[in-house]
Amino acid sequence: MSAKEKKIELRRSLLQKRTQMAVTEWKEKSDRICTHLEASPLFLQAKTILVYFSFRQEPDLSPLFANPYYRWGFPRCVGKNMFWHSVKIGNLETPNSASLQVNTFGITEPHPHNPIIEPSEVDLILLPSVACDSQCFRLGYGGGYYDRMLSSPEWNLKPTIGIVFEFAYLPELPIQSWDKPLQNICTENGIYSKFEI
């Protein structure tokens, strides 16, 4: 089986497992991930952080978004590219604010009129992931958006943390030549760094 075929099979089984989590378990583990992130030196030293809106029971980072100290950036996909926009979330009870829209995949994203965030402004990127491994490689959804972004010179040195539940933190993932390792992984059990010995 090729690396591509292995990825497809692994993605399918892990997404199925994730969507079968009880809501209470999903929420509790998501909250633990947020707690680990808030205590992380990378997080504490950052000002502008790129994040995501949870989709299909991805770990929910929305409790973090109410912190006004940080500038939060969210992705908007156009063709094969991602654009990052600054959005003030404020009251999480009103997700359908004028700043947000739902794209054709059903994913919440910023309206194009929100301020663009340039790579030079970014201090930390929190990446949604289907799975991550002990070498900090990430399995995404197959669109290649983050791989393309992290391959470009203006992005490839930015601090990164892949976000997954512990069951999707694996010893090893099937890897292809364009896959870019992250620097850190965060699960409900803590943060794992590529630089740890």
Secondary structure as UniProt FT lines:
FT   HELIX           3..19
FT   HELIX           23..39
FT   HELIX           41..45
FT   STRAND          48..50
FT   TURN            56..57
FT   HELIX           62..66
FT   TURN            68..69
FT   STRAND          71..78
FT   TURN            79..80
FT   STRAND          81..86
FT   TURN            92..93
FT   TURN            95..96
FT   TURN            98..99
FT   STRAND          100..102
FT   TURN            104..105
FT   STRAND          108..110
FT   TURN            112..113
FT   HELIX           119..121
FT   STRAND          124..128
FT   STRAND          131..133
FT   TURN            134..135
FT   STRAND          138..139
FT   HELIX           145..151
FT   TURN            153..157
FT   STRAND          160..163
FT   HELIX           166..168
FT   STRAND          169..170
FT   TURN            177..178
FT   STRAND          184..187
FT   TURN            188..189
FT   STRAND          190..193
FT   TURN            194..195
//
